[in-house]
Amino acid sequence: LGIPHTKVNRPLRPVVLKDKDKKIIKTPDCLRVAMSSIEAKVSLFNKNLEDAHIDLAVSNDELGKINAQMKRKAIKDPTRESYLFLAKKYLQRKFNNGTLEDGGRFYNAWWITIPKEWRKYITINGNTTVEFDYSAMHLQLLHAKEGIQISGDPYEIEGVDDQFRNVTKLMFIIIFNAPSRLKALNAIRNSSKIKTIRNKKYPKGIKNFDQYLSLIENKYTAISEYFFSGLGVRLQSDESFIVENVMLTMLQEHNAITLPVHDSIIVDAKYSKQLKECMLEESRTFTGGRCEVKQNATA
């Protein structure tokens, strides 16, 4: 069950830019200055990661389970990692559509690729960690843009049973990325993840996904103009710059290494208070509003 120990070097290109066909392209002259600034920050994070020991406190049996889970997912999606590779601890940001305003999330590091239920066992320099994430980040960003504060669980929709919360959550990802309502409905109907969770059922009183989607639209009329707009990658960019600022602040002010997982961040448990405060402050600075931050389950 051994974990590969092959040495992995820091990426030569800490930031890559892709075109609309998802092919890596050369950085246009107009973006070189901005790209250089982003590259310097990612390189700084990677330099600190190089000197740190990022590990997973699990038994050989548990390691076997992790690798089996990853292999199963890789069979369905060949772009996924098929096993745990601890040497892959360097980050790379990836932007889309030939612009620094789309995408920009951090990728490549092993803790981003493992099944999320195992992330609570991550250690940094031998110390236990905690993970905080922005609750319903994209919904919060859009409401902040409109000067509105979300209250309660954003994925709680009147008329939808609690057991369908994760279905609603997945539907929102599609809603923000689809270019039209019709294409969103088709994507929702065909989503393998949604099929697995709902097990051929709909919430009580709902006959189809058209009705289900209407309930979501009715709750979020304040931001419905952003639905079916392909805005998802733009929201990812906003999210990724907030996360970048949090990571930089934690490093500069507390000398604390942070591990990003899209809209969540992992840190040595002794910095949990500082991380939560920093995440709240950086989101407030970026949006002008308050984005809720919650701690994920710990080991």
C-alpha positions in Angstrom: 0.0 0.0 0.0 3.1 2.2 0.1 2.8 5.9 -0.9 5.1 6.9 -3.8 8.1 8.8 -2.6 9.2 10.3 -5.9 10.4 13.8 -5.5 8.1 16.4 -7.1 9.5 19.9 -7.9 7.8 23.2 -7.6 5.9 24.0 -10.8 7.8 26.0 -13.4 4.5 27.8 -14.1 2.8 28.6 -10.8 -0.1 30.2 -12.7 -1.5 29.0 -16.0 -4.0 30.7 -18.4 -6.4 28.6 -20.5 -8.5 29.6 -23.5 -12.2 28.8 -24.0 -11.2 25.3 -25.2 -9.3 24.7 -21.9 -5.9 24.7 -23.7 -3.0 26.5 -22.0 -2.0 29.7 -23.8 0.7 32.3 -23.6 0.0 35.2 -21.3 -1.0 38.3 -23.4 1.1 41.4 -22.9 -1.9 43.2 -21.4 -2.0 40.7 -18.5 1.7 40.2 -17.9 2.0 42.6 -14.9 -1.1 41.2 -13.2 0.0 37.7 -13.9 3.5 38.4 -12.5 2.0 39.6 -9.2 -0.1 36.4 -8.9 2.8 34.2 -9.8 5.0 35.8 -7.1 2.4 35.0 -4.4 1.9 31.3 -5.5 5.6 30.9 -5.6 5.8 32.3 -2.1 3.2 29.8 -0.9 5.1 26.9 -2.6 8.4 27.9 -1.1 6.9 27.6 2.4 5.1 24.4 1.5 8.5 23.0 0.4 9.9 23.4 3.9 6.8 22.1 5.6 5.8 18.5 6.3 2.2 18.0 5.2 1.0 14.5 6.1 -2.1 12.4 6.7 -2.4 10.6 10.0 -4.1 7.4 8.9 -3.3 3.7 9.3 -2.3 1.4 6.4 -5.8 0.0 6.3 -7.3 3.5 6.0 -4.7 4.4 3.4 -5.9 1.4 1.4 -9.5 2.7 1.7 -8.5 6.2 0.5 -6.7 4.8 -2.5 -9.6 2.5 -3.4 -12.0 5.5 -3.2 -9.7 7.6 -5.4 -9.3 4.8 -7.9 -13.1 4.4 -8.2 -13.6 8.1 -8.8 -10.7 8.2 -11.3 -12.3 5.4 -13.3 -15.4 7.6 -13.7 -13.4 10.8 -14.2 -9.9 10.3 -15.8 -8.9 13.8 -14.8 -8.9 12.9 -11.1 -5.9 11.5 -9.2 -6.1 7.7 -8.8 -4.1 7.4 -5.6 -2.6 9.5 -2.7 0.7 11.1 -3.6 2.1 13.1 -0.7 5.0 14.5 -2.7 2.4 16.6 -4.7 2.2 19.4 -2.2 2.7 22.4 -4.6 0.0 24.7 -5.7 -0.9 26.0 -9.1 -3.6 28.5 -10.0 -5.6 28.0 -13.2 -7.5 30.8 -14.9 -10.0 30.2 -17.8 -11.2 31.8 -21.0 -8.0 33.8 -21.6 -8.7 36.2 -18.6 -7.7 36.6 -15.0 -11.4 37.2 -14.2 -12.5 33.6 -14.7 -11.5 30.7 -12.6 -8.2 31.1 -10.7 -8.7 28.4 -8.1 -5.7 26.6 -6.6 -5.1 23.0 -7.8 -2.6 20.1 -7.9 -1.8 19.6 -4.2 -2.8 16.2 -2.8 -5.1 17.5 -0.1 -7.3 19.0 -2.8 -7.8 15.6 -4.5 -8.4 13.2 -1.6 -12.0 12.4 -0.5 -13.2 15.2 1.7 -14.1 13.0 4.7 -10.3 12.3 5.1 -9.1 15.9 5.2 -9.7 16.1 9.0 -6.7 13.8 9.4 -4.3 16.1 7.7 -1.3 17.3 9.8 1.0 20.2 9.3 4.5 19.7 10.7 3.1 16.9 12.9 0.3 19.1 14.3 -3.4 18.5 14.0 -5.4 20.8 11.8 -8.8 22.5 11.4 -10.7 23.4 8.3 -12.9 26.5 7.8 -15.0 27.2 4.8 -17.1 30.0 3.4 -20.8 28.8 3.6 -22.4 29.0 0.2 -19.7 31.3 -1.0 -21.1 32.1 -4.4 -24.6 32.9 -3.0 -23.0 35.1 -0.4 -20.8 36.9 -3.0 -23.9 37.7 -5.1 -26.0 38.9 -2.2 -23.1 41.1 -0.9 -22.9 42.5 -4.4 -26.6 43.5 -4.0 -26.1 44.8 -0.5 -28.1 41.9 1.1 -27.2 39.8 4.0 -28.1 36.1 3.9 -29.7 34.7 7.1 -30.1 31.0 7.9 -29.1 28.1 5.8 -28.8 29.3 2.1 -29.6 25.8 0.8 -32.8 25.5 2.8 -35.7 26.0 0.3 -39.3 26.2 1.5 -41.1 23.1 0.3 -38.0 21.0 0.0 -37.2 18.3 2.6 -33.9 18.6 4.5 -32.7 15.3 3.0 -32.5 17.0 -0.4 -30.1 19.8 0.8 -27.2 18.3 -1.0 -29.2 18.1 -4.2 -30.1 21.8 -3.9 -26.4 22.5 -3.4 -25.4 20.7 -6.5 -28.2 22.4 -8.4 -26.8 25.8 -7.6 -23.4 24.9 -9.1 -25.3 24.1 -12.4 -27.5 27.2 -12.1 -24.5 29.5 -12.0 -22.6 27.7 -14.8 -25.3 26.9 -17.3 -25.9 29.4 -20.1 -29.7 28.9 -20.1 -32.5 27.6 -17.9 -33.2 24.8 -20.4 -29.5 23.7 -20.4 -29.5 23.9 -16.6 -32.5 21.6 -16.4 -30.9 19.1 -18.7 -27.7 19.2 -16.7 -29.6 18.7 -13.4 -31.5 15.7 -14.8 -28.4 14.1 -16.2 -26.1 14.7 -13.2 -24.8 11.4 -11.9 -24.2 12.9 -8.4 -27.7 14.2 -8.2 -29.1 10.9 -9.4 -27.1 9.0 -6.7 -28.3 11.4 -3.8 -32.0 11.6 -4.7 -32.3 7.9 -5.5 -35.1 8.4 -8.0 -37.1 10.5 -5.6 -38.2 14.1 -5.5 -39.1 16.2 -2.5 -42.6 15.7 -1.2 -45.1 17.6 -3.4 -42.7 18.1 -6.2 -43.2 16.2 -9.5 -40.1 17.2 -11.5 -37.0 19.4 -11.6 -38.8 22.2 -13.3 -40.9 22.7 -10.2 -37.9 22.2 -7.9 -35.9 24.8 -9.9 -38.9 27.2 -9.7 -38.8 27.0 -5.9 -35.2 28.0 -5.9 -35.8 30.9 -8.3 -38.7 32.1 -6.1 -36.5 32.2 -3.0 -33.7 34.0 -4.7 -35.4 36.6 -6.9 -33.0 39.2 -5.6 -30.1 37.6 -7.5 -32.0 35.6 -10.1 -30.5 37.8 -12.9 -27.3 36.0 -12.3 -28.8 32.6 -12.8 -28.2 30.7 -16.1 -25.5 33.3 -17.0 -22.4 31.1 -17.0 -21.2 33.3 -14.1 -19.7 30.4 -12.1 -16.1 30.9 -13.3 -16.3 34.6 -12.5 -17.5 33.8 -9.0 -14.6 31.3 -8.7 -12.2 34.1 -9.5 -13.6 36.3 -6.7 -13.5 33.4 -4.3 -9.9 32.5 -5.3 -8.6 36.1 -4.7 -10.3 36.2 -1.3 -8.6 32.9 -0.4 -5.3 34.1 -1.7 -5.5 37.2 0.5 -6.3 35.0 3.5 -3.3 32.8 2.8 -1.0 35.7 2.4 -2.2 37.4 5.6 -1.9 34.2 7.7 1.7 33.8 6.4 2.8 37.3 6.9 1.1 38.1 10.2 1.2 34.6 11.9 3.9 32.7 9.9 1.1 30.1 9.4 1.0 27.8 6.4 -2.5 27.3 5.0 -3.8 24.7 2.7 -6.6 25.8 0.3 -9.4 23.6 -1.0 -11.3 26.0 -3.2 -13.6 27.9 -0.8 -12.2 26.3 2.4 -8.8 26.6 4.1 -6.9 24.2 6.4 -4.5 25.4 9.1 -2.6 24.2 12.2 -5.3 24.0 14.9 -3.5 26.5 17.1 -4.3 29.2 14.5 -8.0 28.4 14.2 -9.1 31.6 15.8 -6.8 33.7 13.7 -7.9 31.9 10.5 -11.6 32.4 11.1 -11.1 36.1 11.9 -8.9 36.6 8.8 -11.4 34.9 6.6 -14.2 37.1 7.9 -12.1 40.2 7.5 -10.9 39.5 3.9 -14.4 38.6 2.7 -15.7 41.8 4.3 -12.9 43.8 2.6 -13.7 42.2 -0.8 -17.5 42.3 -0.8 -18.3 45.1 1.7 -20.6 42.6 3.4 -20.3 39.6 5.7 -19.7 36.1 4.4 -20.4 33.4 7.0 -17.5 31.1 7.9 -18.0 27.7 9.5 -15.6 25.1 10.9 -15.8 21.6 9.3 -15.9 18.4 11.3 -12.6 17.5 13.0 -11.1 14.1 13.7 
